Amino acid sequence: MKLLRWGEAGAERPGLVDENGMMHDLSGHIDDVTGAVLGSESLSKIGAIDATGLPEIPAGSRIGPCVGNIGKFLCIGLNYSDHAAETGAKLPEHPILFQKATSAVVGPNDQVSLPRQSKMADWEVELGVVIGSACKYATKDNALDFVAGYCIVNDVSEREFQKHLSGQWTKGKSCDTFGPTGPYLVTKDEVPNPQDLDMTCDISGVRRQTGNTVTMIFSVVEIIQHLSSLMTLHPGDVIATGTPPGVGLGIKPDPVFLKEGDVMELSITGLGSQRQEVVRDA
């Protein structure tokens, strides 16, 4: 099942996609796609709804972030062996954790706006994991039981802020609009193996990232095990699990960074695609 949110920013309504790819309004059944409806019982009830009887979402409607009221936006850094190699970084012994401010979250096709002082903005296609039920001390055998589904995340990053502003990576990850999420929350029954998903990212028509989740250093299961040993994961929390090679910072001999007018296009097998135009803050 593919769930989505649509409508003006701040006033999104819930929806779903039928087997023919048509989008339908779910407003008559749930208030929104948030942690409150992401448990297995709630998802089963939504999945039993006859989509053909639901109103169609008007063509051209804005698609919002696929999860509303995200509690924690947790991100894993340097989690692809081939990406670590391109940056010259040593493989981490444990998952590298940072957070992205939830105020950065926007829809999958919304504009990404560079801060006034931005010089080194970068792209990162990532597999997002959406938690469906409260999770603490998950094990290898049950970690995926706590997952509601998956989505695409563009972990847009300002490398100057991230590396040179004397602080945590969060500074370079949390700028307004730096968290396009969606278009869909694809429930886990449609993603039988999250460790075999192709990923791509094109910048202004040039393929920059080509990867597969098979090269993750820490799998989705291992990430959930690790994080849930440190804190409780709650329904509606989102985990961005790292990016494959091809980021602008890793391009040699001269890195390439985002500029006004660029267009980012991202895709992950079975999870849909995103498209963002790059603008700059006034």
Secondary structure as GFF3:
##gff-version 3
##sequence-region A 1 282
A	DSSP	beta_strand	2	6	.	.	.	ID=ss1
A	DSSP	beta_strand	13	17	.	.	.	ID=ss2
A	DSSP	beta_strand	23	25	.	.	.	ID=ss3
A	DSSP	three_ten_helix	35	37	.	.	.	ID=ss4
A	DSSP	alpha_helix	40	47	.	.	.	ID=ss5
A	DSSP	three_ten_helix	51	53	.	.	.	ID=ss6
A	DSSP	beta_strand	73	77	.	.	.	ID=ss7
A	DSSP	alpha_helix	81	87	.	.	.	ID=ss8
A	DSSP	beta_strand	96	99	.	.	.	ID=ss9
A	DSSP	three_ten_helix	102	104	.	.	.	ID=ss10
A	DSSP	beta_strand	105	106	.	.	.	ID=ss11
A	DSSP	beta_strand	112	114	.	.	.	ID=ss12
A	DSSP	beta_strand	121	122	.	.	.	ID=ss13
A	DSSP	beta_strand	125	131	.	.	.	ID=ss14
A	DSSP	three_ten_helix	143	146	.	.	.	ID=ss15
A	DSSP	beta_strand	147	154	.	.	.	ID=ss16
A	DSSP	beta_strand	157	158	.	.	.	ID=ss17
A	DSSP	alpha_helix	159	164	.	.	.	ID=ss18
A	DSSP	alpha_helix	170	173	.	.	.	ID=ss19
A	DSSP	beta_strand	179	180	.	.	.	ID=ss20
A	DSSP	beta_strand	185	187	.	.	.	ID=ss21
A	DSSP	three_ten_helix	188	190	.	.	.	ID=ss22
A	DSSP	beta_strand	198	203	.	.	.	ID=ss23
A	DSSP	beta_strand	206	212	.	.	.	ID=ss24
A	DSSP	three_ten_helix	213	215	.	.	.	ID=ss25
A	DSSP	alpha_helix	220	230	.	.	.	ID=ss26
A	DSSP	beta_strand	238	240	.	.	.	ID=ss27
A	DSSP	three_ten_helix	248	250	.	.	.	ID=ss28
A	DSSP	beta_strand	263	268	.	.	.	ID=ss29
A	DSSP	beta_strand	272	280	.	.	.	ID=ss30
###
